[in-house]
Amino acid sequence: MTDYPNGPGGEEAASKTQRKKEMDALQDLGRELVELSRDTLKQMNLPEDLLTAVLDYKRFTANGALRRQMQYIGKLMRSVDPEPIRQHLAMLKGESAEHTAWLHLLERWRDRLVGDDEALGRFIGDYPEADPQQLRTLVRNARKEQQEGRPPKAYRQLFQTLKTLIAEPGQPRIHHKDSDEEDEA
């Protein structure tokens, strides 16, 4: 009589099933990657071989080649930490609560800067790497646009500038001016 610790196939079968589910999930993640634009993929900071494989997939047209390439992408995904990729995809889909909170923070700062003269000093105190002259100009132009009822070009530029200064939680800054030291702050 054979002695099985957890019944016939016990632990081994469960772990094999679990591994199969994990590999399928990684391949599904790879499928999501191939649907993204080239620019988005390049911004994701993927390992070079995975990025190349995903971009190659986009070039192929034959079903067999696409299937083999997807299997290869799945294989490469096994050697990558999938969590940052999942988080980035969730952010792109607008599913990330952290991303939404960050966008609300940017909007609040923009509204404070446009609505209150003293807000600029507080902002510079919180984000010393900011260029006060650039911000002052954008704030002044945004206020003028609002008063004259013009399209909010400077208002939007102010938001984009704030995005470069206030790092999203868990993400590097989008644009680095002169200093990289405070990215992880």
Secondary structure, DSSP 8 states (H G I E B T S, - for coil): ----TTSTTHHHHHHHHHHHHHHHHHHHHHHHHHTS-HHHHHHTT--HHHHHHHHHHHH--SHHHHHHHHHHHHHHHTTS-HHHHHHHHHHHHT--HHHHHHHHHHHHHHHHHHH-TTHHHHHHHH-TTS-HHHHHHHHHHHHHHHHHT---HHHHHHHHHHHHHS--TTS--S--SS--TTTT-
